[in-house]
Structure formats: structure tokens, C-alpha cells
């Protein structure tokens, strides 16, 4: 379940895009296994976004919570000219 999703504009001297933060809760008896599968390799994954590319993505927080597993990630997407 998406607990929180925030996106704000980002720009440098040469590029513009958005910085995203997404917080998820995974629940169920296999939540820990699903969290591990989700975060494994996420930083090296290839992403396909129309008109943008993922310049950076990282897991900022992951921990067990009473409802299951908490994952918070951040990503920087850049407009692809």
C-alpha cells in the first residue's frame, strides 16, 4: 500500500526533472520476503519512462512495522530532450 508519495520540481544548470519520495507498507505473511525482492537491485535496475529517465533511485529506509514491512525510496527523474 502506498502510504505517501511526494514529488517536487528539480533543476540544475543543464537539466530539469522531479525528485520523488514514495513510502510503502507491504503486509501479509510474506511481507519480509517481498520487501527483500523489491529492494534487491533497485539501484541498478533499468526503468522505462516516457519522456524521462531515472537518474538516481535509492532505498532510504526499510524496516519491519506492526502492519508488515516499511519501505521508503527516493528517485530523481530527468526530462529526456
N, C-alpha and C positions, 0 to 999 in steps of 0.2 A: 504494500500500500504506500502510495506517495504521501508522506507526512508534510513535506514542504518543498516548494520549487520556486526559486527566485532567479531572475535574470536581469542584468543591468548592462547598459552600453559600456563598451571598452574601446579605447583607441590609442594608437601610438603615432609616431611621426609618419609611418608608411601604411599602416593597416587600421581597419576598423572591424569591430565584431561585437561579441557579447560574452560576458562572464556569467556562468550558470552555477547554481548550487542546488543540489537535489538531495533530500533526505528521505530514506525509505525504511519501512519496517517490513521484515519478512516474518511470517508467522507459520505455525504448524510444526509437526514433529521433526521435519527435515530442514528446518529453517537454517541451522548452522551449516549444513552441507550445501544448501542453495546459496547462502551468503559466500561461502568459500569459492564456489564455482563462479559466482558473479564477479567477485573482485580479482580472481586469478587472471592475470594477463590483461586486465582492462587498460593499463597504460600503454601496452604495445599493440592493442587491437587497431584494426583499420575501420574507420567509420565513413559511411556514405551519407552526406547531407547535401541536398540540392542547393547550390549557390554558396556553400560554406565548406570549410574544412575544420577539423578538430586540431587545434594547435597544441593543446595540453589537456590532459584529463588525469585526475588523481583521486584516490580514496583518502578522504580527510579524517574519517572516523569510522570505526566498526567495533561493535561491542554487543554482548548479549543484553537484552532488556526483558522485563517480565512478559511482554507480549510476543517475544521471539528474538529477532536479531535486528539491530540498527545499523544502517549504512548511510554515510553521508559522503557525497562526491562533489567535486567541482570540475568544471570544464571551461575552456576558452575556445570559442568558435570564431573564426575569422572569415570575413566575406571573401569569396573567391572571385576575383575580377576576371 
